[in-house]
Amino acid sequence: MKYASVSVKFPVELDTEIERFLDENGDLHQQERVH
């Protein structure tokens, strides 16, 4: 049942990490397109 509590917490933290990652990558891709 350890995984149960982890799976409840993890998605929220993962979403935050993914959003942060996409924001950073989005900026990088936009800069690459400009250059």
C-alpha positions in Angstrom: 0.0 0.0 0.0 3.0 2.3 -0.1 2.4 2.9 -3.8 -1.1 4.1 -3.1 0.0 7.1 -1.1 2.8 7.8 -3.5 0.5 7.7 -6.5 -1.8 10.2 -4.8 1.0 12.7 -4.2 3.1 12.0 -7.2 0.8 13.2 -10.1 0.5 16.7 -8.7 4.3 17.0 -8.2 4.8 15.4 -11.6 2.4 17.9 -13.3 4.3 20.8 -11.8 7.6 19.4 -13.0 6.2 18.8 -16.5 4.8 22.3 -16.7 8.1 23.8 -15.5 9.9 21.5 -18.0 7.6 22.5 -20.9 7.9 26.2 -20.0 11.7 26.0 -20.1 11.7 23.9 -23.2 9.1 26.1 -24.9 11.4 29.1 -24.3 14.4 27.3 -25.7 12.5 26.2 -28.8 11.3 29.7 -29.4 14.8 31.1 -29.0 16.1 28.4 -31.4 13.5 29.4 -34.0 14.4 33.1 -33.7 18.1 32.2 -34.3 
